[in-house]
Amino acid sequence: MSSQLAHLEDFIDTRIFLEGPHVRLTSAAAQSLGMALHELATNAGKYGALSNDTGQVHIRWNVRQEDDTNRFEINWTESGGPPVTAPERRGFGSTVIEKMTRIAFGYPVKLEFAPEGLQWYLISVDDRVFEADFVAEASESSSNLSRPSSTAKVAQSTNGSRRVLVVEDEAIIAIDMAAALEDAGYIVVGPVGSVYEAMKLLDEHTCDCAVLDINLTGETSSPVANRLIAHGIPFVTVSGNTPESSGEEFSQAPFLSKPIVTSKLLSKLSLILSEPDRKVS
């Protein structure tokens, strides 16, 4: 953690306090977490607990066990700074500390603008954020974190802008893709980077179509594809591999190779929405 706060090293152990066990995260998870911590620290220095002479930041992390699965959690808590108010608009910083970490860790970020200080909480959906050798040895206190029950609620919207579910586990690609879709007039559901999060969104939101990265971290998006097929929701698949290496559930969907060309993605979406039963090559 200290490496991401190097520009504030004079505050470590005096105004920034770190508490947690040794963990080994994957490079993708570490990169997303590092960007979030850097952004949080920068904001604290400009507007929050580190912008005066008395404020403090406490960063606590742990590995919790649930159903024999290790889950990483981290909490950033500010106190003693100026009174906090929620910003009127969200910019790139909010994207980093909310959307990018959600994609990497598979769970929505909890961000609270409490008057006494900003609070940010993150937990991973499962143990895929850890390096494989760490998963084998990690063991901490267990907890009971409930997950929402699955109630099929996938449906197509009947009016307004088209809603697109985006499932992509590479945070930068996901954010760029979502921005391009929003610029083209779509409403983006997500983006998310895990099957669990995609299924959760489908429980809670309607969508007209989807963009599925076939290969996610430690899994494929096959369950999401099968659910969409069952409900007649068309989708486009994207992958860094060849289409021949994908499963049967992806074979009838349009395929795009990474890196994604925005114009091609928009064209594929337009075709599947106008002719959902047509195979687009």
Secondary structure, DSSP 8 states (H G I E B T S, - for coil): -GGGGGGGGGGBTTTEEEE-----B-HHHHHHHHHHHHHHHHHHHHTSTTSSSS-EEEEEEEEEEETTEEEEEEEEEEESSS-----SS--HHHIIIIIIHHHHHSS--EEEEETTEEEEEEE-SSGGGB-HHHHHH----B----------------SSS-EEEEE-SSHHHHHHHHHHHHHTT-EEEEEE-SHHHHHHHHHH---SEEEEESEETTEESHHHHHHHHHTT--EEEEESS-GGGS-GGGTTS-EEESS--HHHHHHHHHHHHH-TTS---
